[in-house]
Amino acid sequence: MKTIVFVGAGSMAQAMIHGWMKEATVSPENVYIMNKSDQEKLASLNETYGVQLVCENREIVKTADLVILAMKPKDVQDGMNSIAAYLPPTAVVLSILAGVPMDTIEQGLGKRPIARCMPNTSASIGMSASAVAWNDKMESKEKAEIIQLLKTIGSVIEVEEDELHVITALSGSGPAYVYYFVEAFEKAAVASGISSQVARELLVQTIAGSAEMLKQSNETPATLRKQVTSPGGTTEAGIEALQESGFADILARCLNEAATRSRELGKRYI
């Protein structure tokens, strides 16, 4: 992709730009950012990454090879209306908007190659878990180019569009749930007499090590859990407390509620 235009400059766009600049995936002079109001944010992105800024002038869209829709979902119609007249027929569109279906994007920007992706904010350190779906206009070459871009900020898998609702709940929102877990566990450790610094350091390394074990081992999560859980031991006592508290049901509800909200958001734009 030669010229990339971001329409919107939210946290996810910033994470992707940070990851691309860190990995030297694209040249900053080939990345343009359009944002309707926050000029301070645009100036900061320019100063930090050297990317190009676009305020009112939409002419740059005429040169775009890839347009990334990164505004808030509620602003999608205004955002598409602002660029539709300038978008060349050869431009590929990549949406990172939660809930907004490709049908809506086709209605706003025409029948063209469109991808929907759900990355997460770990893209800023090259560790995103991204899932991407395509419309029927996307050719193999264009798919490969987008996958390559996404691989430089983490892992990427191809999915069907309808699966993105659950994936949004699972990995798109997932970092927030992990941070909330650490936040809660840290508070519990502090309440039990451990300093916040010690608890944080141990928790972060425990999560990192456990994640790496899941990646490197051929064992299932259940098997790995059982290997740590000695009968009558401390881990078993903790697991029993989680089970009695309905931990698995809580996680299921968390996933289902977030996925349901994604579907509700999607219906607003059909």
C-alpha positions, -999 to +999 in steps of 0.1 A: +000+000+000+015+033-011-008+059+004-028+052+036-054+076+048-069+072+083-104+088+087-104+093+124-076+093+150-089+074+180-069+051+203-070+022+179-057+043+150-030+056+172-020+021+183-018+009+147+003+039+136+026+035+166+031-002+157+037+005+120+062+033+127+080+012+154+084-017+129+091+007+099+063-010+081+052+021+062+069+054+056+053+083+077+052+105+047+027+080+031+004+080+061-023+107+063-047+113+092-080+131+090-098+141+122-128+164+123-122+182+155-092+174+178-064+195+162-042+190+193-043+152+188-034+156+152-004+178+160+008+153+186+006+125+161+026+146+136+052+155+161+055+119+175+054+099+143+060+123+114+027+113+098+009+138+076-022+157+088-053+166+069-078+191+083-105+204+059-088+195+025-101+162+013-081+161-019-055+137-005-083+110-005-080+110-043-045+095-040-054+069-014-046+033-020-060+023+014-085+042+035-089+031+071-122+040+088-112+047+124-138+072+136-163+065+164-190+042+150-216+069+157-197+092+133-195+067+104-221+082+082-206+117+085-171+103+080-181+084+048-200+114+034-170+136+039-148+114+016-172+096-007-169+122-036-130+120-035-125+083-031-110+067-063-125+034-076-092+016-070-090+025-033-094-004-008-113+003+025-104-012+058-128-006+087-118-010+123-152+001+136-170-021+161-204-033+149-206-014+115-214-040+088-197-040+054-231-035+038-233-001+054-198+008+041-207-003+006-238+019+007-217+048+018-186+043-003-197+021-032-192-015-041-154-018-038-129-040-019-137-037+017-123-054+048-135-053+084-109-059+111-110-061+148-075-055+162-068-044+198-047-017+214-017-041+219-010-032+183+011-004+197+037-029+209+033-053+180+011-077+200-024-073+187-047-102+181-065-092+149-093-108+130-102-097+095-132-104+072-136-096+035-164-087+011-166-104-023-148-077-041-115-083-023-089-099-045-061-122-033-034-096-038-053-070-018-060-095+010-023-104+012-013-068+015-037-061+043-027-093+061+009-083+058+001-049+073-017-065+102+010-091+109+035-063+116+013-053+146+006-088+159-012-120+148-040-121+123-067-146+114-093-146+086-129-150+097-165-146+085-180-112+091-207-124+115-180-139+138-166-104+144-193-097+170-180-124+193-143-116+184-149-080+193-160-092+227-132-118+230-100-101+217-111-066+208-123-058+243-101-085+258-072-063+270-096-043+292-108-075+309-072-086+315-063-052+330-095-053+351-084-088+363-050-075+373-065-044+389-088-066+411-062-092+420-037-064+429-062-048+452-069-082+468-031-088+473-026-054+488-055-060+512-037-092+522-005-073+531+016-073+499+027-040+484+011-028+452+045-028+434+053-064+444+018-076+435+019-059+401+053-072+392+044-108+401+010-106+384+024-092+352+051-119+350+027-146+359+003-136+331+032-133+306+046-167+315+012-184+314+005-169+280+038-181+267+031-216+281-002-216+262+016-206+230+045-230+233+028-261+248+006-285+229-015-291+260-050-277+265-056-249+291-074-275+312-044-298+312-020-270+321-043-259+349-044-294+363-006-297+362-005-267+386-033-280+408-022-305+435-050-324+453-057-307+486-032-279+479-034-241+477-042-239+440-071-263+444-085-242+472-083-211+450-099-229+421-127-241+443-134-205+454-136-194+418-159-222+409-182-215+439-183-179+429-194-188+394-163-176+377-169-195+344-205-181+343-192-146+349-168-148+320-196-163+297-219-134+306-191-109+300-185-123+265-222-126+257-231-091+269-202-076+248-211-096+217-248-086+221-238-050+223-218-053+191-248-068+173-270-040+186-245-014+174-245-031+140-283-029+136-281+009+140-261+011+107-280-013+085 
